[in-house]
Amino acid sequence: MSQGQNTKVNNRHQTSGRWRLGLSLALLTCLFWATLPVALNVSLEVLDPITLTWFRFLAAALFTTALLAWRGQLSGFKGLGSGRWIMLGCAGIGLLGNYVLYLLGLKYTTPGNAQLLIQSAPLLLALGGIIWFREKINGLQMLGFAAIVLGLCVFYFDQHGRASALSYGYGAALIFIGALSWAIYALLQKQLLTRLRSQQIMLIMYVISTLLLSAFASPSQLWGNIDRVHAIALGYCALNTIGAYGAFAEAMEHWDASRVSAVLAITPVLTLATVALMAPIFPQYVNAERLGYLGYIGAFFVVAGSISASLARRVKA
């Protein structure tokens, strides 16, 4: 079997084997997601969570439609069986649930804490990749995942102790459910890659989410009293949706889900770095995160574990 092309083995998606490209795309996804919470927090000052999410999906749907039309790939949905359409529908609902629950949870905690808690999503994705796609992992990868879990736990306790004034437990529950919803979406998306291109899958995700949210969104907020700063933040949120999920979908095409998820685990560390850079420049919009020594220890374990779990030599089947 050639490693350089996608094939079906027991009807499960197989990666292209271009791991360097997969790594680069996973890192790009991290950079997009690390900068997203700041823009979301600013945008939520003028938009409610449902309208903000609806706008992001609408912008992504319009862009992706234009892109696929330009490439002549809009006809790729012909001949899909009912089973795959059901999978597309479930994946779309899973992605939508992640967006809405994450935003609702973000109202009860800080951007850094939210990005930390949402890291249960890539860990659930890694578990799904090992169980469903039968991805092989070695001892060094297992050690890496253990380090990620340990680091996130240490990081959690450091931040939890500093967030007692917030409704931390409620926000944490919402974000965890959103993480589970995202993991289900990601696993379904990877399986759908046996039949569709990544951008074709994402187009259906965006359309489903836009339609489901349209009845609850308030588009009039978009032409209300939005100043330049909020307009820039809103535009970046839309751009982030297109860039992050486009890069993530392509990364899953070329690399194991367990390895992609390990790279995504460094996102909260990058988020804290983003907040640290932005808070002094825009103090009226971005609140500085407080990090204790336990937080730094946790961050170290997360980064070290991510490197170990993602770059360890692959086990030969």
Secondary structure, 3 states (H helix, E strand, C coil): CCCCCCCEECCEECCCCCHHHHHHHHHHHHHHHHHHHHHHHHHCCCCCHHHHHHHHHHHHHHHHHHHHHHHCCHHHHCCCCHHHHHHHHHHHHHHHHHHHHHHHHHCCCCHHHHHHHCCHHHHHHHHHHHHCCCCCCCHHHHHHHHHHHHHHHHHHHHHHHCCCCCCHHHHHHHHHHHHHHHHHHHHHHHHHCCCCCHHHHHHHHHHHHHHHHHCCCCHHHHHCCCCHHHHHHHHHHHHHHHHHHHHHHHHHHHCCHHHHHHHHCCHHHHHHHHHHHHCCCCCCCCCCCCCCHHHHHHHHHHHHHHHHHHHCCCCCC
